[in-house]
Amino acid sequence: MRSITVPPTAGLPLQLGDLWPFGAGNFAQQLATWLGIEAVQLECSGTSALMVALRSLKSLKPGRSEIIAPAYTCPLVALAIAQCGLQLRLCDLRADALDMDPACLQRLCCEQTLAVLPTHLCGRVADVDMALHCARAVGAYVIEDAAQALGARNDGESLGLKGDLGFFSLAVGKGLSTFEGGVLIAREPAMRAALSATGEGVRFSPWWELRRSVELLGYAMLYQPSGLHMAYGKPLEQALSRGDWVEAAGDDFDDGIPQHRLGCWRQRVGAKALPRLAAFQQQTDEQARARVAQLQACGLEVVQDIAPHAQGVWPVILLRMPSQQARDTVLRAHWADGSGLSLPFVHVLPDYGRYDHVLASARHDDVSQARDWAQRLLAISNSPWLDDARFVKLLSVLEGALQQG
């Protein structure tokens, strides 16, 4: 009998009652209350939310054209920046933390900088204060990329409120999912008004909404232990059998990014699932803390929140392995066996090749420390479906890789 296929991240499973098309309140209002903020703006994806943010800032400072992002981030960030007619600059990472290097960021910031994107990768909270310091010195904005960190907090407040604005993703496998969806937030009313004005230009698309609704139904049925092999495990096995790590990690994106409004039914699904999210994140937080202690006791390096007084969320537990060889050996042996191993992203952006056409001069930015991170990072799913018995077996595998270096 095949063992359970563990999803790559800890996503909140949907329930049958979530799909009932009646009886839910206003999703945007409920989500704002849950986050402890005045208002949120819903978009069709996290990437679309980023594009609305970029176009809003571009309208406020039309003479600026550069966006600075970490060199190790989702390729969709580069595609979104290019689609908005802006130029990406890549910031190297710190050697000691999964965050932008302050000296590199300071060098990149200039009179052409429109915005800096500190990224809360995999739920770990980045140092937004440092990004603000560098951005403010040249009159630039700060957009918090919290796509993977809905519910995380910094100094007691939701992510996205230290910077000028922030966004979250409601995509597949996230803490809360409408299959695809995005959330924009901003502290200042004037910025919220600018985002709203830009968002009004995004039209409703019946075709896209029908497609996403069907996909959400499939997600609701298959995002469970009995359905994950077909929905996730089998495609993963096929990609790995071809040696295609980019496809296996889900890093193979098309240039075109759809933008449309999030439909009413999917909003109702989100509104009905939302009341369970806090308890689910508490459960995964407790599980992560216990497992982080076990991993550290074995001598493994676990990636933690960078910002002080932060409370990140734990869709995955990130490890930095001692070498690329050790990391790759574990992945080749266990990525396809359903035990919950994965990669956040396969490469730093210049190393994909397929995205060179949107990087332009950023292909030549120095990203050596980020490349080292990309070659050594390994993600362990924090899904409750990775039970203690399987985690102990995984821990033994990781200990062996650590000993081999």
MOKADA-V53173 format. One record per helix or strand of 3 or more residues. SS is the DSSP state (alpha for helix, beta for strand). FROM is the first residue (numbers start at 1). LEN is the number of residues. If there is no record, write none. Layout:
ss=[SS | SS]
from=[FROM | FROM]
len=[LEN | LEN]
This chain:
ss=[alpha | alpha | beta | alpha | beta | alpha | beta | alpha | beta | alpha | alpha | beta | beta | beta | alpha | alpha | alpha | alpha | alpha | alpha | beta | alpha | alpha | alpha | alpha | beta | alpha]
from=[16 | 27 | 41 | 46 | 66 | 75 | 87 | 102 | 113 | 121 | 128 | 141 | 165 | 182 | 189 | 206 | 228 | 245 | 264 | 277 | 316 | 324 | 349 | 356 | 368 | 377 | 388]
len=[4 | 9 | 3 | 15 | 5 | 9 | 5 | 7 | 5 | 3 | 10 | 5 | 5 | 4 | 11 | 17 | 14 | 4 | 11 | 21 | 5 | 14 | 3 | 9 | 9 | 5 | 17]
